[in-house]
Protein backbone atom coordinates (compact mmCIF):
# COMPACT_ATOMS: atom_id res chain seq x y z
CA UNK A 1 0.00 0.00 0.00
CA UNK A 2 1.43 3.37 -1.01
CA UNK A 3 1.36 6.18 1.54
CA UNK A 4 0.40 9.61 0.32
CA UNK A 5 2.44 12.56 1.45
CA UNK A 6 0.49 15.76 2.07
CA UNK A 7 1.53 18.80 0.07
CA UNK A 8 4.24 20.86 1.72
CA UNK A 9 3.15 24.03 3.47
CA UNK A 10 5.31 27.13 3.32
CA UNK A 11 6.22 28.17 6.86
CA UNK A 12 5.07 31.74 6.26
CA UNK A 13 1.58 30.35 5.51
CA UNK A 14 1.22 28.96 9.04
CA UNK A 15 -0.31 31.17 11.72
CA UNK A 16 -1.50 30.84 15.29
CA UNK A 17 -5.16 31.50 16.01
CA UNK A 18 -4.28 34.91 17.40
CA UNK A 19 -2.10 35.87 14.42
CA UNK A 20 -4.77 34.94 11.90
CA UNK A 21 -7.49 36.78 13.83
CA UNK A 22 -5.27 39.88 14.15
CA UNK A 23 -4.50 39.81 10.44
CA UNK A 24 -8.22 39.93 9.51
CA UNK A 25 -10.04 41.55 12.46
CA UNK A 26 -13.08 42.59 10.39
CA UNK A 27 -13.75 38.99 9.40
CA UNK A 28 -12.25 36.75 12.08
CA UNK A 29 -12.02 36.72 15.83
CA UNK A 30 -10.11 34.43 18.15
CA UNK A 31 -13.46 33.13 19.42
CA UNK A 32 -14.70 32.33 15.89
CA UNK A 33 -11.53 30.50 14.94
CA UNK A 34 -11.46 28.49 18.17
CA UNK A 35 -15.11 27.56 17.65
CA UNK A 36 -14.39 26.34 14.12
CA UNK A 37 -11.29 24.46 15.25
CA UNK A 38 -13.14 22.58 18.00
CA UNK A 39 -14.70 20.18 15.52
CA UNK A 40 -12.07 20.39 12.79
CA UNK A 41 -12.11 16.62 12.24
CA UNK A 42 -15.86 16.71 11.59
CA UNK A 43 -16.18 20.00 9.69
CA UNK A 44 -13.27 19.39 7.29
CA UNK A 45 -10.91 22.01 8.70
CA UNK A 46 -8.35 19.44 9.92
CA UNK A 47 -6.22 19.52 6.72
CA UNK A 48 -5.62 23.24 7.34
CA UNK A 49 -4.11 22.55 10.77
CA UNK A 50 -0.64 21.54 11.86
CA UNK A 51 0.27 20.75 15.45
CA UNK A 52 3.79 21.70 16.49
CA UNK A 53 4.26 20.65 20.09
CA UNK A 54 1.36 22.22 21.96
CA UNK A 55 0.82 24.89 19.30
CA UNK A 56 -1.92 24.52 16.73
CA UNK A 57 -1.03 26.36 13.54
CA UNK A 58 -3.43 27.13 10.71
CA UNK A 59 -2.54 27.32 7.04
CA UNK A 60 -3.98 30.60 5.79
CA UNK A 61 -4.26 29.21 2.25
CA UNK A 62 -6.05 26.02 3.31
CA UNK A 63 -8.29 27.95 5.68
CA UNK A 64 -9.31 30.24 2.80
CA UNK A 65 -10.05 27.18 0.64
CA UNK A 66 -12.12 25.63 3.42
CA UNK A 67 -14.03 28.88 3.91
CA UNK A 68 -14.71 29.20 0.17
CA UNK A 69 -15.99 25.61 0.01
CA UNK A 70 -18.31 26.25 2.97
CA UNK A 71 -19.57 29.48 1.40
CA UNK A 72 -20.38 27.52 -1.75
CA UNK A 73 -22.21 24.85 0.25
CA UNK A 74 -24.22 27.46 2.16
CA UNK A 75 -25.21 29.15 -1.11
CA UNK A 76 -26.57 25.85 -2.46
CA UNK A 77 -28.50 25.18 0.76
CA UNK A 78 -30.41 28.48 0.49
Steps between C-alpha positions, in 0.01 A plus 500: 500500500643837399493781755404843378704795613305820562604804300771706665391817675716810485591604854385857440151361425464361853347721768381467857134566572588841639718596202233407248228684693722810532577493129128512407318662795196604293433140401650276768523497875691271732165370627376420147817317405507299823135407448572378147810312613315312775344260252763521227496123445125509435468829310791439260736762641756243622713508180560872562651431843847399609591421859852595604547395860210657687446767234226463243589684181260577217589519133356828375472361146321181606276693737398729212426194284293345778309825549432532126372141484268564796374823343419304185317233700299761691401669173364170365307433822309830473 
